[in-house]
Amino acid sequence: MTRHDPEFAALLRPDGSVTVPAIIAAGGVYLPAEVCHPLWLALRAQLAQHRAEGGRVRPEVAAAMDTLRAASLAHMSTHGPTSRTPADIERPSDRELISTEQLAVRLRVSERHARRLAAQAGVTPAARNAWHPDDAQYLVNSHRKADGCPPPRPPHPTRTP
């Protein structure tokens, strides 16, 4: 392929750099670093919806997502925030995280067992002793189905004079 070849011209950017297309090789896929972050965001949203509907993520898919996330973070840290557009930046969550203690209460188990159930389901904490509300709800639903437990009662409303 030469510089004057139409295939090469299609890969040439205005600044003179070359776009590297995704490459599918035996046993794996190579993706250009700049596509890792948007692809990871899209796949993460799809998997969150899949989990919310009661689906499970296969271990090899979770491992691929971890690799894609690592590549995304490596590229973003190298190229800085200037390579991102406002469309790439996520809005901060309007909902607060749930503590491990709150998760254990919802599951009607100890905190240690709540962490164990989360690990078995492939759910990771958002931070130390903090869980996303969607993940917590997924765990409650899956635990309820597995144990046949009735749903927890809502707290009694407090009366104000």
Beta strands, then each sheet from edge to edge (+ up, - down):
strand 1: 23-25
strand 2: 28-30
strand 3: 98-99
strand 4: 130-131
sheet 1: 1+ 2-
sheet 2: 3+ 4-
end
